[in-house]
Amino acid sequence: MTKAQETLLTGLDGSNSLAFLAALGTLRAVTRLDREARLAWTLAAGWRPLLQSHLGRDELPPMLHEELARMAAVPWPETETGSGRVLARNITLSVAEYRDWARSAPAGNEALHAEWAASLATDGAESGSGTVRDTALRTMSGVGHQHFLESFRLLAETTSHEQLEEALFGPWRYEDEQPFLRWDPFDDRRHALRWKNPSKDPGRTVRGANRLALEALPLFPVVPVANDVRTVGFTSRKEPGVRRTATWWTWPIWETPLSLDATRTLLALPDLQFETVERERLRLLGVSEIFRAQRLTVDKYRNFTPAASVGSRDSLLEERR
């Protein structure tokens, strides 16, 4: 095996929620090819991921493309319709349907299947409409013909290794057609934020970044907590004078190369979710920077705001009033 190499992923900016997920998805996929793979972040016109692995810069996109095709072989959830069972387009599944799917792992693929089952939803809690409580990263559920699980499948089937290369090394040109997962602040297409009517302006995206980001989802499992559910990395709080609960996503940046398992642990640090973040304490745990974005619901779509760096005296309310 060749000597481990360092590859700077210049297309990915750690302050961008989609790019951060794409970096994690890259680490997760590369780790299946190289158990010694590590990821760190370094300042280079923003926080950029530095991948350590036995894959060189030119090998990375085509090898990732092949591995992602294998990883997409996990069967997706099904739901019952009047004409029989079909692939579910969204996570609008009953607890029984979801539980059946979670238990249906194909032989030899049990671990991969379990990771996906834990990350999409939990069968330990039920919504008021009788469906499973799902991930805080779910951004769509059928409105405007945008379907969450269907977008997963389309991304898995149609992303090329050239699109992966654009995502990894840039520049991001935003020339690809949908689907996208609405994890990029750029996907927030409200009228007030656009120079023309967004309903007549087809959304463009960076498909490779969405495909890589999809593979990061298993690093953010959904867990039942008391009478609620929580997704790793997310917290919800009532704000003074605001009726709705605000949902925030906080993620760390680290400079020491970490394995996939160590990264998983860092993402779940409770200290990251405090309203007032103690940066000095987190620095002792290896965290160099902290970013926080708010999840908004506009016209039944969920979007994420641009992230802000979180400091010791910052509060959620002060950051995003």
Steps between C-alpha positions, in 0.01 A plus 500: 500500500622849418607743767224714651458832322346831601241643263360848554134506396499857374137494386362446851460783753434391858275800566255381233260236630487303174878508458553389860274201446674424170834486681357256754342291227837486325668378819232236553530365145881512492517319835331201336791495254774591748448433871789735580330802340494819708348846460615834639426863415747771412467872428542561127266781390251354747497172690584227248502123565836325480454131423768249594472170314676271258293644215669775304332812369437356152381163632252647745201595277481176294564277803238689699257462213543122501470473878193723516331273246562203730380692806176590320409132472322506839125448439287809565178504705174391342145605574159347433277659234174405335694327226743317728834572661719764337821681587426780746560848358514661844540399865123508550494141621310340782698369794422144389616564143820661617570225751451233235746677270755549779493125564533405134878537462642281223755242608848645514374859503354513850726774640450736206124445508486563876685831459242619251208379709630693802560818302172541310256466789426308818230241558510596869275803452191581296374830362147627547411370154621149583827510306852457634686801638777571255835673467545874551690494169182414313420808291213391275208258496328530164403867468588636156586148381809497721531164674770423755560127448438523127768770482737260677443236236533741208827639636633148549406400145600808301810662654816471289859491622554835320228651719672355805824661388332841470362463852833395649733742326278779369409745388132437567325616181136428596422369152340165592127441491302368795478294713661675791452441872455863614803477730676790327401855611498578126191277470289752696306641205262747661373786282665763718839336449480473119507756220223315317211268589665175624197294396593575136873465557595128515729431793860419419730314730834323540387141461828343608489689830146379567601141419796511738297677770239226482761251621551706817144447621584182699732713718190682631273233652150573629441399861189508722542718808218500758190609302700639211763401245832663426742489212870515583628852445161670538324678781166681526415782737215737565608859444359796695211660315494233227220244476684231312793302628822585320714211376878540481773285354848529647812331363868498595818558302817321611866517396621163631448218246213281623369161396135449413421363848675791673314743275171336592581554868594865448176577316301373798671713767224645723710815559442605140127539564520735797339838444824659613793304360816473710762515228794445736354176632426382146851593390632255759283237330658577163244744358655798321184669371125467543235589244127530558213535251128533552253274326209697359168387355380714211201398285518147647864462394780484750820693435814589692631850553867584437696387805664732750801436720393447861694672779497469879273800547277431203147381555266344252269799521781752445629314194175472304234746614 
